Amino acid sequence: MSHFMAEFMGTAILILLGDGVVANCVLNKTKGQNSGWIVITAGWSFAVLLPAVIFGGISGAHFNPALTIGLAAIGKFPWSEVGTYVTAQMLGAIFGAILVWITYLPHWKETEDKAGKLAVFCTGPAIRSLPSNFVTEVIATFLLVFAILGLGAQKVAPGLGTMFVGNLIWALGLSLGGPTGYALNPARDLGPRIAHAILPIAGKGDSDWGYSWVPVLGPIVGALVGAFLFVAIF
């Protein structure tokens, strides 16, 4: 399997499970309606863990343009492959979001909350303050990338590092996800936001493009900070 297909499929699975758990908690008349934040953060941690185990040996399981760019910036990934990875990640994210829409197809028209429908696809702030929201995404993604590099530097049993990354995603959601919904990943947010904009979702509102730059630029800046700080320390 090519790196492109591994990143495409891995990101699609990540979004299918991650956005899927949000849909299960937010949309009306689902089995998991109103399950709450613990369920959402746990679902996202598993959403990252599963494709990482499947595709980690093929592409490195980036599934995140910010991580790809951060690794390239410190010489741990070739710049020549960045475009391929980011394209695969974005397309995979859109495809995964489309699958979530299909999976929950009868529930969109049963849900009046337009903001809730958008939240299935992409992040939004609890308190809208774009500079503060941006800084939150920088801090959370800094820790994501710094911790991934730190875990990678440790001599642990094969596969155990991937399990730690799943726990890391859960910890980030529980501790730092409250202000913005912890995008951490430009593809995770922008791809499904594009899907929300183009899909015929029953009763949907706008896709909040005024906020969309925050979960794209914030994670990229955070990833660069995390990567360079890791190099500086280690």
N, C-alpha and C positions, 0 to 999 in steps of 0.2 A: 504494500500500500504506500502511496506517495505521501510526502509531508502535507501537501495541499489537502488531500482527502482526509487524512488523520485530523488535521486542524478543523476542517469543515464539519466532519461528523462529530468530533469531540465537542465543538462549540454548540452544534445543534442539539446534542444530548443535554449539555449543560443548561441551555435555555429551555428546552422542553421540560426538564425536571424542575428547574428553578422558577421560571415563570408559571409552570404548572402548579407548584405548591401555593403560589400567591393566588392564582385563580381559584384553587380549591378553598382557600380561606376567605376570599373577598366576594366572590360571585354568589348570588342568591341560589338557594335550593340545591347546593352541592352537599355531599356527605361531610365535608370538612368546614362548612361555613362558620366563620367567627372562631376558628381554632386558635388564632393569636400569633404573636411574634415568635414564641419559642418554636412553634411548628414551622414557621416560615424560615427562620434561621437554620434549623436542623435540615429542612428540605434543601436549602441552598448548599449546605456543607456536603450533603450526599450528592447533590447535582455536580459539584466540582470533583468529588472523589471518584465516582464511577468512571467517567470518561478518562480521567487521569490514569487510572489503573489499566484501562483498555489500550490507550494510545500513547502512554508515556514512553514506551520503548521505541516508538516509531518517530514521533515528532518532538518529543520532550514535553508534550501536553501543555503548551502555552495557553491557548484558548483566550488570549487577552492581548490586544495590541500594546497596551502599556507595558506589560511584562516583556513582550518581544522587543520593544524599543529600548527598554531599560537594559536588557541583557546585551543588545547590540552596542549600546553606548559604552559599556565597560569591556567590550571585546570578548564576551562570552557567547556571542551569536553573530553569524555573518550578516552584514548589512545587505548583501546581495539577495538574501532570502526574506528580508523583512516585508517587502511588497507582497510576496506570495502568501506569507503567513497572515498578514493583516486582511488581505482580500478573502482568504478562506474563512477567517474568523468572522468577518462581517456577513458574508453570505450564509454561513452556518447559523449565525444568530438570527437572521431574518427567517431562514427556513424553520428553525426551532420554534420561533414565535408563531409562525403560520400553523404549525402542528398543534400548539396550545389552543389557538383559536378554533381549530377543527375539533379538538378533543372536547372542548367545553361549549360547542356550538349552540345547544338549546338554552344555555344559561345566560347568554349576553342579553337577550331580549327580556329575561326575567329580572335583570338588574338595572335599576334606574340610576344608580350612582355613576356618573360619568368619570369622576376622578378615580373611583375604584377600578373601573375598567382600564383606565390608563395605567394605574399602578400595577396591573397584571403584567404589562409590557415593559415599563421603564420606571426609573426612580423619580422621586419628587421630594422636596424638602418638607419637614414638619413645620418649620418656621421659615418663610421665604426671605432670605437675606443672602443675595448671591455671593458677595465677598466671603461671608462666613461659611456658606455652603461649599464654596470652592476650597477653602482652607480645610474643612472637614474631609473632603475627598482626597486632598493632598496628604493629610496625616494618615488616613486609613490605608491608602495605597502605598505610602512610604513603608508602613509596617508590614504590609503584605509582601512586598518585594524584598525588603531587608530580611524578613523572617524566612522566606523561601530560599534565599541565597545562604542564610545561616544554617538552615536545615540541610541544604545540599552540601555544606562544608563538613558536616558531621559524618563520622563513620558509623552508619546504622545498617541494619539488615536490609536487603533488597525489599522494596515495597513499604517498609516502615516509614520512610520519609514521606511517601504519598499519603499515608494515613495521618501523619502529623499535619500535612497541608489541609486535609479535610477538617481537622480539628481547628486549625488556624482560621479557616473561613467561618466556622461556627463562632469562634471567639470574637472575631471582628464584627460579625453581625450583632452578637449579644451586647458587646461593649461600645462599639463605635457606630452602629447602624442607625441609631435613633434619629439623629439630625437630618440625614439625607436619604436613608435607605441603602447606604453603602453600595454604590455602583462598582467601584474598584476596577472597572473594566469598560473602556469605551465601546467595544463591540456588544457587550451585554446590555448596554443602555441604548445606544444609537441604532443597532440593528432591529430590535423589537419596536423601537419608537417609529422607525420607518414602516415596519409591518403594520403598526397601529394606524398610521396615516393612510396606507393604501388599501387595507382590508375593509370589506363591507360589514364592519362590526355593528350590530344592531344598537342604536341609541348612543353611539359614542360621541364624545366631545372632541375638542381640538387636541393636538399632540404636544402642546406646550413647548414649542420650539424656542421660546425665549429663555428657557432653562437648559436646553439641551447641551449647550457648550460646557456647562459645569461638570457633568459626569464624563465628558470626553477629555477636556484639558486638565482637570484636576487629577485624575488618575495618571495621566502621562507625566505631569510634573512630579507627582508623588513617587512614581516608579523611578524616575531619574534620580531624585534625592535619595531614595532607598538604595539604589544600585551604587551610586558614587560613595555614599556613606559606608556601605559595606566594604568597598575596596579600600577606603581610607583607613578603616579600623582593622581589617583582616589582611 
